């Protein structure tokens, strides 16, 4: 018997199905590669745009000020203050000086001025409510007082303690608690979704909150000494903060799934940090942030800690109430959403596992190993961020800050230096000079922070040559110090700023935020690509993708900094080219780490590039006011190279970009060579150089998405 096969229209059997599978595979691969660009664009764009918009040029904005004195005195002073800048102040006239002081202590006003019948005006501030706020208040009120011919007296009602001279303890504690609250759930969702069941999740969150609270207190108090006492209150606030933010994030995962991390980051970090009133007064930001300050958890946590540490618990209840309400409402919403989903689909399974293992190896066979790794990931991030950042910056003080002393002769300058070294031992590194031109050039090229020019027969006043654009914090230190020196010498002092900051960067932090955009973009390429499109991360495709990506993200960061927020004026070719190299370099380094550690590479990558890089960058705080180790790292790490490159381009004619480009080149070349070597010498029995995940799961810093 003979069987005849009839031809199938359109081609051999199975061709249509094969073509459909191939088309789906191609679309999936395109989607995976697109994710490499989309996720960093969203996360970096959101973070950098938010920070630059809020903080690139802070200025008083309806800052509440109390005025006390006789009725006529107070009315005239308040009118003069409003007429000078109506948008800057919100003036409240009170009957007595005691009322004005109480308002400052209760933090209902940022500052107060009390006018006396004897021609004296006393400005009251509270340094513990924010060092930047106190200086802003004094800067607003002092010219008015002096302009009216009054004698000026200043008094800090609540000064910062010696163990936290920068007032940053509460800020970094709050930031660490927020990170611990919103970060873990997205990782749980991708790796161990069975833990998201309420009967497991809520007890786990309670225990996690207790662990984080204990660690934050332990690092801040016994280890660093950044806080003293108030142990029970700190533990309670910290536990509540993590539990409340974790509860809200738990709800967001129910609604947004893996994308909940972006929503959480938006409210907790992008909007929450500027609105917290911790690092920068909320009354110097756009009015939106005053509203956000009243209900966002970052602000509630920071203000609650500040209240306990410095203000005898005043207004503590209102901040705690924000956290309590947030936790209750979020958990109630979780129960409601789950009930609705259960009615629609009673047999719905747990979400799909999309990251089988956080390491470069296979998924652990034992649950306890997997859970231990799962917990260690966010725990390491929180502990490193909090301990390194707080440890680096909570007690800023000049340490061998280079200053040149100029006199008509070298002998005179050396004699003066010898006297300064006895009275300011260890604070400054003095050099003697008789050349004013050389001293000014040294300030210009940032080899010294300032030059103090002694009075002479031709110039009876002393002169301090500084550079604001080289670093606001160091300029403030040398200016304050040498005003006192000149007063002790009984000579007038003239301050010459050879590189003042523009109105678009009044705090000098734009270079740091732009650098953060570059560095974040670089390491996110590796982490996103390793998970979303692992095939694209093989060396033959890694280089072209990284090149295109670096061009794209460098352009994105410049657009945000320049036309979008106005923080940068021009300099496109230099910033674009330097940013491209910085992003590519960081991407190569992070790629090497992902080859070794898989998704856990996020921990060392963020630690080296951000947690160590920011204190060493000379951006937020002068490198001469940080511990010695960060001065060493300043000449080594990519973040300092990025910050100093941007500063040089924006304010110093790109005079020192070359050495920083060399730094990027070395990091990039060594990292790329390391990637090639790891891929070549990995034995067949070891995990593959690039994993083959079952989905487009992406872990980015403290973020995870599908």
KASUL-V770083 format. One record per pair of residues at least 24 apart in sequence whose ideal C-beta (glycine too) atoms are under 8 Angstrom apart, sorted by the first residue. I is the first residue (numbers start at 1). J is the second residue. D is the distance in Angstrom with one decimal. If there is no record, write none. Layout:
i,j,d
I,J,D
I,J,D
//
This chain:
i,j,d
29,533,7.2
29,535,7.2
31,696,7.0
32,532,4.9
32,533,3.6
32,535,7.9
32,536,7.1
32,696,5.7
33,532,8.0
33,533,5.0
33,536,5.4
33,545,7.1
35,528,6.4
35,532,4.0
35,533,6.7
35,696,5.7
35,698,6.4
36,525,6.3
36,528,5.3
36,529,4.8
36,532,6.1
36,533,5.8
36,536,7.0
36,545,6.9
36,549,6.5
37,549,6.3
37,552,6.2
39,524,7.0
39,528,5.0
39,532,7.5
39,698,5.5
39,700,6.3
39,705,6.2
40,520,7.5
40,521,5.5
40,524,4.2
40,525,6.5
40,528,6.3
40,549,7.9
40,553,6.2
40,700,7.5
41,552,7.8
41,553,7.3
41,556,6.1
42,262,6.3
43,262,6.8
43,265,7.2
43,520,7.4
43,524,6.7
43,700,6.1
43,701,7.9
43,703,6.4
44,517,5.5
44,520,5.0
44,521,5.2
44,524,6.9
44,553,6.8
44,556,7.1
44,557,7.2
45,556,6.1
45,560,6.4
46,262,7.2
46,265,7.2
46,266,6.3
46,270,5.5
47,265,7.5
47,269,7.1
47,270,5.7
47,516,7.5
47,517,7.7
47,520,6.9
48,513,5.9
48,514,7.4
48,516,6.6
48,517,4.1
48,520,7.8
48,557,6.3
48,560,5.4
48,561,7.5
49,560,4.8
49,564,6.4
49,565,6.5
50,266,7.9
50,270,3.8
50,271,6.5
50,274,7.2
51,270,7.4
51,273,7.6
51,274,7.0
51,513,5.1
51,516,7.8
52,510,6.9
52,513,5.3
52,514,7.9
52,560,6.4
52,561,6.1
52,565,4.3
52,567,4.7
53,286,7.6
53,565,5.0
54,274,3.8
54,285,5.2
54,286,6.7
54,289,6.4
55,274,5.8
55,280,6.0
55,285,6.9
55,507,7.2
55,509,6.6
55,513,7.7
56,504,6.4
56,505,6.0
56,506,8.0
56,507,7.8
56,509,7.2
56,510,5.3
56,513,7.2
56,565,6.1
56,566,7.6
56,567,3.8
57,503,6.2
57,504,5.7
57,505,6.6
57,506,4.8
57,507,7.7
57,567,7.4
58,132,7.8
58,280,5.7
58,281,7.4
58,284,3.7
58,285,6.1
58,506,6.5
58,507,6.3
59,88,7.3
59,284,5.9
59,506,7.0
60,85,7.3
60,88,3.9
60,89,6.6
60,136,5.9
60,140,5.8
60,283,6.6
60,284,5.9
61,87,6.5
61,88,6.9
61,283,6.0
61,284,6.2
61,285,6.7
61,286,6.9
61,287,6.2
62,87,7.0
62,88,7.6
62,89,7.1
62,90,4.5
62,283,6.6
62,287,6.6
62,290,7.4
63,88,6.4
63,89,5.4
63,90,6.6
63,110,5.1
63,111,7.8
63,136,7.0
63,137,7.1
63,140,6.9
63,281,7.4
63,283,4.1
63,284,7.3
64,89,7.8
64,90,4.8
64,92,6.5
64,108,7.0
64,109,4.2
64,110,5.6
64,283,7.0
65,89,5.2
65,90,7.0
65,91,5.3
65,92,7.0
65,109,6.0
65,110,6.6
65,111,5.7
65,112,6.7
65,113,7.2
65,137,7.1
65,140,7.2
65,141,7.1
66,91,7.9
66,92,5.0
66,93,7.7
66,94,5.3
66,99,7.4
66,100,4.3
66,103,4.9
66,104,7.1
66,109,4.6
66,111,7.6
66,112,3.9
66,113,7.6
67,91,5.9
67,92,7.1
67,93,5.2
67,94,7.2
67,100,7.4
67,112,7.1
67,113,5.6
67,115,7.4
68,93,7.5
68,94,5.0
68,95,6.9
68,96,5.9
68,97,5.0
68,99,6.6
68,100,4.2
68,112,6.8
68,113,7.5
68,114,4.6
68,115,6.9
69,114,6.6
69,115,3.2
69,116,7.2
70,115,7.3
70,117,7.2
73,115,4.5
74,115,6.6
77,113,6.9
77,115,6.1
77,121,7.9
77,144,6.8
77,148,7.2
80,144,5.9
80,147,7.8
80,148,7.1
81,140,7.6
81,141,7.6
81,144,5.6
84,144,6.9
88,140,6.5
89,140,6.6
97,122,7.7
100,124,6.5
101,157,6.2
104,129,8.0
104,157,5.5
105,157,5.7
105,158,6.5
105,311,6.8
105,314,7.0
106,311,7.9
106,314,5.4
106,315,6.7
107,311,7.0
107,314,7.3
107,315,6.6
110,136,7.5
110,137,5.3
110,281,6.7
110,283,5.7
111,137,3.2
111,138,7.5
111,140,7.7
111,141,6.6
113,141,5.2
113,144,7.9
113,145,6.9
115,150,7.3
119,149,7.5
119,150,5.7
119,151,5.8
120,150,6.4
120,151,4.6
120,152,8.0
120,153,6.0
121,145,4.3
121,148,7.8
121,150,4.3
121,151,7.1
121,152,6.1
121,153,7.1
122,153,4.4
122,154,7.3
122,155,6.0
123,152,7.1
123,153,7.2
123,154,4.8
123,155,7.3
124,155,5.5
124,157,5.6
125,154,7.3
125,155,7.7
125,156,5.6
125,157,7.0
126,156,6.8
126,157,5.1
126,158,4.1
126,311,8.0
127,156,4.8
127,158,6.4
127,159,4.8
127,160,4.8
127,167,6.9
128,158,4.2
128,159,6.8
128,160,5.3
128,167,6.4
128,306,6.9
128,309,7.6
128,310,3.6
128,311,6.9
129,158,6.8
129,306,7.2
129,310,7.8
129,311,7.8
130,167,6.5
130,277,6.5
130,278,7.4
130,280,7.7
130,281,5.2
131,160,6.8
131,166,6.6
131,167,5.0
132,279,7.4
132,280,5.4
132,281,5.6
132,284,7.4
133,277,8.0
133,281,3.7
133,283,7.0
133,284,7.6
136,281,6.0
136,283,7.8
136,284,6.0
158,310,5.6
158,311,6.5
160,310,7.7
161,228,7.3
161,310,7.9
163,225,5.2
163,226,6.2
163,227,7.4
163,228,6.1
163,395,7.4
164,226,5.3
164,227,7.0
164,394,5.7
164,395,7.4
165,394,7.8
165,395,5.6
165,396,6.8
165,397,7.3
166,393,6.3
166,394,5.9
166,395,7.0
166,396,5.2
168,226,7.9
168,278,7.8
168,279,7.3
168,390,6.7
168,393,5.7
168,394,5.0
169,220,6.0
169,226,4.1
169,227,5.3
169,305,7.9
169,309,7.1
169,390,6.7
169,394,5.7
170,278,6.2
170,302,5.3
170,305,4.2
170,306,4.6
170,309,6.2
171,276,7.0
171,278,3.5
171,279,5.4
171,302,6.1
172,386,5.9
172,389,5.5
172,390,4.1
172,393,7.9
172,394,7.3
173,216,5.6
173,220,5.8
173,227,7.9
173,234,7.8
173,238,7.2
173,301,7.9
173,302,7.8
173,305,5.7
173,386,7.1
173,390,7.6
174,241,7.2
174,276,6.4
174,278,6.4
174,298,5.9
174,301,4.3
174,302,3.8
174,305,6.3
175,273,6.9
175,298,7.4
175,385,7.2
175,386,7.5
175,389,7.9
176,212,7.7
176,216,5.7
176,382,5.3
176,385,5.9
176,386,3.6
177,212,6.7
177,213,7.8
177,216,6.3
177,238,5.6
177,241,4.3
177,242,5.4
177,245,7.4
177,301,5.7
178,241,7.3
178,245,5.9
178,268,4.7
178,269,6.8
178,272,6.6
178,297,6.7
178,298,5.3
178,301,6.9
179,378,7.7
179,381,6.6
179,382,5.4
179,385,6.3
179,702,6.1
180,208,7.4
180,209,7.9
180,212,4.3
180,242,5.1
180,245,7.9
180,246,7.8
180,378,6.6
180,382,4.6
181,209,8.0
181,241,6.7
181,242,4.7
181,243,7.7
181,244,7.1
181,245,2.7
181,246,4.6
181,248,7.8
181,249,6.4
181,268,7.2
181,297,7.5
182,245,5.5
182,246,7.3
182,248,7.8
182,249,4.5
182,261,7.3
182,264,3.9
182,265,6.9
182,268,5.1
182,702,7.7
183,261,7.7
183,378,4.9
183,381,6.7
183,382,7.7
183,702,4.1
183,703,7.7
184,208,6.8
184,246,7.3
184,375,7.8
184,378,4.5
185,246,6.9
185,249,4.9
185,250,5.7
185,253,5.2
185,260,7.2
186,249,7.9
186,253,6.9
186,258,6.3
186,260,6.4
186,261,4.3
186,703,6.5
186,704,3.9
186,705,7.5
187,355,7.9
187,358,7.6
187,374,6.3
187,377,6.0
187,378,6.5
187,699,7.1
187,704,5.4
188,374,6.7
189,253,5.5
189,257,7.2
189,258,6.1
189,260,8.0
189,351,6.1
189,704,7.0
190,258,6.6
190,353,7.3
190,354,4.8
190,355,4.3
190,697,5.0
190,699,7.4
190,704,5.0
190,706,7.1
191,353,6.8
191,355,5.0
191,356,7.6
191,357,7.9
191,358,6.3
191,370,7.1
191,374,5.7
192,353,7.7
192,370,6.4
192,371,6.7
192,374,5.9
193,350,4.4
193,351,4.2
193,352,7.5
193,353,6.5
194,350,5.3
195,371,7.8
196,250,7.7
196,253,6.9
196,350,7.2
196,351,7.3
197,350,7.6
198,334,6.7
198,335,7.3
198,338,6.9
201,250,6.2
202,331,7.2
205,242,7.9
205,243,6.0
205,246,4.7
205,247,6.9
205,250,6.9
206,243,6.4
208,242,6.9
208,246,7.0
208,375,7.7
209,238,7.8
209,239,4.7
209,240,7.7
209,242,3.9
209,243,4.2
209,246,6.6
210,239,5.7
211,379,7.6
212,238,6.8
212,239,8.0
212,242,5.0
212,379,7.9
212,382,6.3
213,238,3.5
213,239,4.2
213,242,6.6
215,379,7.9
215,382,7.4
215,383,6.1
215,386,8.0
216,386,6.2
219,383,7.2
219,386,6.0
219,387,4.9
219,390,7.3
220,386,7.9
220,390,6.9
223,387,7.4
224,387,7.5
224,390,6.3
224,391,5.6
224,394,6.8
226,390,5.9
226,394,4.6
226,395,7.9
227,309,6.0
230,308,5.1
230,309,6.1
233,308,4.4
233,313,7.6
234,305,6.8
234,308,6.8
234,309,8.0
237,301,6.8
237,304,4.8
237,305,5.8
237,308,6.8
237,320,7.1
240,320,6.7
240,323,4.9
240,324,7.0
240,327,7.4
241,297,6.6
241,300,7.7
241,301,4.1
241,304,7.7
241,323,6.0
243,327,5.8
244,297,5.9
244,323,4.1
244,324,7.2
244,326,4.6
244,327,4.1
244,330,7.5
245,297,5.2
245,326,7.7
247,326,7.0
247,327,4.5
247,330,4.0
247,331,5.2
247,334,7.6
248,297,7.4
248,326,5.7
248,327,7.7
248,330,4.3
250,330,6.7
250,331,7.6
250,334,5.9
251,330,4.4
251,331,7.5
251,333,4.8
251,334,5.0
251,337,7.3
254,333,7.9
254,334,5.9
254,337,4.7
254,338,7.1
255,337,6.9
257,351,7.3
257,706,6.8
258,354,7.7
258,697,7.3
258,704,6.1
258,705,4.5
258,706,3.9
259,705,5.9
259,706,7.9
261,702,7.6
261,703,4.3
261,704,5.9
261,705,6.4
262,703,7.2
262,705,7.4
265,702,7.7
265,703,6.7
267,296,6.2
267,297,7.9
268,296,7.6
268,297,6.5
268,298,5.8
269,298,7.6
271,296,6.4
272,296,4.7
272,297,6.8
272,298,3.2
272,299,6.8
273,298,6.1
275,299,5.4
276,302,4.6
276,303,7.8
277,302,6.9
277,303,6.6
278,302,4.5
278,306,7.7
280,507,7.9
294,322,7.9
295,322,5.9
297,322,7.0
297,323,6.2
297,326,6.1
352,695,7.1
353,694,8.0
354,693,7.1
354,694,6.8
354,695,4.0
354,696,7.7
354,697,3.8
354,706,5.5
355,531,7.0
355,599,6.4
355,693,6.7
355,697,4.6
355,699,6.8
355,704,7.4
356,693,7.1
356,694,7.2
357,598,6.6
357,599,7.8
358,598,6.2
358,599,4.5
358,600,5.3
358,699,7.8
359,597,6.5
359,598,4.6
359,599,7.4
359,600,5.6
360,594,7.8
360,595,7.2
360,596,6.5
360,597,5.9
360,598,3.8
360,687,4.7
360,691,6.9
361,598,7.4
361,687,5.0
362,687,7.2
373,600,7.6
377,599,7.8
377,600,6.4
377,602,7.5
377,603,6.7
378,702,7.3
380,603,4.9
381,602,7.5
381,603,6.3
381,606,6.7
381,701,8.0
381,702,5.9
384,603,7.5
384,606,7.8
384,607,5.1
384,611,5.3
385,606,8.0
385,611,5.5
388,607,7.4
388,611,4.5
388,612,6.3
388,615,7.0
389,611,6.2
389,614,7.0
389,615,6.6
391,627,7.5
392,615,3.5
392,621,8.0
392,626,5.4
392,627,6.3
392,630,6.0
393,615,6.1
393,620,7.2
393,621,5.5
393,626,6.9
396,473,7.0
396,621,5.6
396,622,7.7
396,625,4.1
396,626,7.2
397,427,7.5
397,625,6.1
398,427,4.6
398,428,6.3
398,474,7.7
398,477,5.4
398,481,7.7
398,622,7.9
398,624,5.9
398,625,5.9
399,426,6.9
399,427,7.2
399,624,5.9
399,625,6.7
399,626,7.7
399,627,7.9
399,628,7.1
400,426,6.7
400,427,7.6
400,428,6.9
400,429,4.3
400,624,6.8
401,427,6.8
401,428,5.1
401,429,6.6
401,449,5.3
401,474,6.5
401,477,7.0
401,478,7.1
401,622,7.3
401,624,4.0
401,625,7.5
402,428,7.4
402,429,4.7
402,431,7.2
402,447,7.0
402,448,4.4
402,449,5.8
402,624,7.4
403,428,4.9
403,429,7.1
403,430,5.7
403,431,7.7
403,448,6.0
403,449,6.0
403,450,5.2
403,451,7.1
403,452,6.2
403,478,6.5
404,430,7.5
404,431,5.1
404,432,7.6
404,433,5.2
404,439,4.6
404,442,5.8
404,443,7.8
404,448,5.0
404,450,7.6
404,451,4.4
404,452,7.3
405,430,5.7
405,431,7.2
405,432,5.6
405,433,7.1
405,451,7.6
405,452,5.2
405,454,6.9
406,433,5.1
406,434,6.9
406,435,7.3
406,436,5.6
406,439,4.7
406,451,5.7
406,452,7.0
406,453,4.4
406,454,6.6
407,432,7.4
407,433,8.0
407,434,6.3
407,453,7.9
407,454,4.6
407,456,7.6
408,434,6.5
408,454,7.8
408,456,5.3
409,434,5.6
410,434,4.9
412,454,6.9
413,454,7.2
416,454,6.2
420,485,7.7
424,481,7.6
427,481,7.8
428,481,7.9
439,465,6.6
440,465,5.7
440,498,6.6
443,467,5.3
443,470,7.8
443,498,6.0
444,498,6.0
444,499,7.3
444,652,7.3
445,652,7.9
445,655,6.6
445,656,7.2
446,470,5.0
446,652,7.7
446,656,7.4
449,474,5.0
449,475,7.6
449,478,5.7
449,622,7.6
449,624,6.6
450,475,7.5
450,478,4.2
450,482,7.4
452,482,5.5
452,485,7.3
455,489,7.9
455,491,5.0
460,491,7.0
460,492,7.6
461,491,6.2
461,492,4.3
461,493,6.6
461,494,5.2
462,486,4.8
462,489,7.0
462,491,5.1
462,492,7.2
462,493,5.0
462,494,7.2
463,493,7.4
463,494,4.8
463,495,7.7
463,496,5.9
464,493,6.1
464,494,7.3
464,495,5.0
464,496,6.9
465,496,4.9
465,498,6.3
466,495,6.4
466,496,7.1
466,497,5.5
466,498,7.4
467,497,6.8
467,498,5.4
467,499,4.4
468,497,5.2
468,499,6.3
468,500,5.0
468,501,5.0
468,508,6.8
469,499,4.0
469,500,6.9
469,501,5.4
469,508,6.5
469,647,6.8
469,650,7.6
469,651,3.8
469,652,7.1
470,499,6.5
470,647,7.3
470,651,7.9
471,508,6.5
471,618,6.3
471,622,4.8
472,501,7.2
472,507,5.9
472,508,4.2
473,621,5.2
473,622,4.7
473,625,6.2
474,622,3.7
474,624,6.1
474,625,6.9
477,622,7.3
477,625,7.0
499,651,5.4
499,652,6.7
501,651,7.6
502,569,7.1
504,566,5.7
504,567,5.6
504,568,7.1
504,569,6.2
505,567,6.3
505,568,8.0
505,650,7.6
509,619,6.6
509,620,6.6
510,561,7.0
510,567,4.7
510,568,6.4
510,646,7.7
510,650,7.3
511,619,5.9
511,643,5.1
511,644,7.9
511,646,4.0
511,647,4.5
511,650,6.6
512,614,7.3
512,617,6.2
512,619,3.1
512,620,5.8
512,643,5.6
513,561,7.6
513,567,7.4
514,557,6.1
514,561,5.2
514,567,7.8
514,568,7.1
514,575,7.4
514,579,7.7
514,642,7.8
514,646,5.3
515,582,7.6
515,617,6.8
515,619,6.7
515,639,6.0
515,642,3.6
515,643,4.5
515,645,7.9
515,646,5.8
516,610,7.5
516,614,7.7
516,639,7.9
517,553,7.8
517,556,7.9
517,557,3.9
517,560,7.1
517,561,7.6
517,579,7.9
518,553,7.8
518,554,7.2
518,557,6.2
518,579,5.0
518,582,4.2
518,583,5.3
518,586,7.2
518,642,5.3
519,582,7.0
519,586,5.4
519,609,5.2
519,610,6.7
519,613,6.7
519,638,6.3
519,639,5.5
519,642,6.2
520,610,7.7
520,701,7.4
521,549,8.0
521,550,7.9
521,553,3.9
521,554,7.7
521,556,7.7
521,557,6.9
521,583,4.8
521,586,7.5
521,587,8.0
522,550,7.8
522,582,6.7
522,583,4.4
522,584,7.1
522,585,6.7
522,586,2.5
522,587,4.4
522,589,7.6
522,590,6.5
522,609,7.8
522,638,7.9
523,586,5.4
523,587,7.0
523,589,7.4
523,590,3.8
523,602,8.0
523,605,4.7
523,606,7.2
523,609,5.8
523,701,7.5
524,590,7.9
524,700,5.1
524,701,7.2
525,549,5.3
525,553,7.9
525,583,7.5
525,587,4.3
525,590,7.2
525,591,7.8
526,587,5.5
526,588,8.0
526,589,8.0
526,590,3.5
526,591,4.1
526,593,7.3
526,594,5.2
526,601,7.4
526,605,7.6
527,590,6.4
527,594,6.4
527,599,7.2
527,601,6.8
527,602,5.8
527,605,7.3
527,698,7.2
527,699,5.9
527,700,5.4
527,701,7.4
528,698,4.8
528,700,5.9
529,591,7.8
530,591,7.5
530,594,4.3
530,598,7.4
530,599,7.4
530,601,7.7
530,690,7.0
530,691,7.1
531,599,6.8
531,693,6.0
531,696,7.3
531,697,5.2
531,698,4.8
531,699,6.0
532,696,4.6
532,697,7.4
532,698,5.1
533,696,7.9
534,690,4.4
534,691,5.5
534,692,5.9
534,693,6.5
535,690,7.1
537,591,6.7
537,594,7.8
537,690,5.1
538,679,7.6
538,689,7.5
538,690,5.8
539,675,6.5
539,676,6.0
539,679,6.2
542,591,6.7
542,675,7.5
546,584,5.6
546,587,5.1
546,588,7.2
547,584,6.8
549,583,7.4
549,587,7.2
550,579,7.9
550,580,4.7
550,581,7.7
550,583,4.2
550,584,4.3
550,587,7.0
551,580,5.9
553,579,7.7
553,583,5.4
554,579,3.6
554,580,4.4
554,582,8.0
554,583,5.8
568,650,6.8
571,649,5.3
571,650,6.1
574,649,4.5
574,654,5.6
574,657,7.2
575,646,6.8
575,649,5.9
578,642,7.8
578,645,5.0
578,646,7.4
578,649,6.9
578,657,6.5
578,660,7.8
578,661,7.0
581,661,6.4
581,664,4.9
581,665,7.4
581,668,7.4
582,638,6.5
582,641,7.4
582,642,5.0
582,645,7.5
582,664,5.7
584,668,6.0
585,638,6.1
585,664,4.4
585,665,7.4
585,667,4.8
585,668,3.7
585,671,7.2
586,638,5.7
586,667,7.7
588,667,7.4
588,668,5.0
588,671,3.8
588,672,4.7
588,675,6.8
589,638,7.5
589,667,5.8
589,668,7.6
589,671,4.2
591,671,7.0
591,675,5.4
592,671,4.8
592,674,4.6
592,675,5.0
592,678,7.0
595,675,6.0
595,678,4.6
595,679,7.1
595,689,5.7
595,690,7.7
596,678,6.9
598,687,7.8
598,691,6.6
599,699,4.6
602,699,6.0
602,700,7.5
602,701,5.9
602,702,7.8
606,701,5.5
606,702,8.0
608,637,7.0
609,637,7.4
609,638,6.3
609,639,6.1
610,639,7.0
612,637,6.5
612,639,8.0
613,637,4.9
613,638,6.7
613,639,2.8
613,640,6.7
614,639,6.3
616,640,5.2
617,642,7.6
617,643,4.2
617,644,7.9
618,643,6.1
618,644,6.6
619,643,4.3
635,663,7.9
636,663,7.5
638,663,6.9
638,664,6.5
638,667,5.7
//
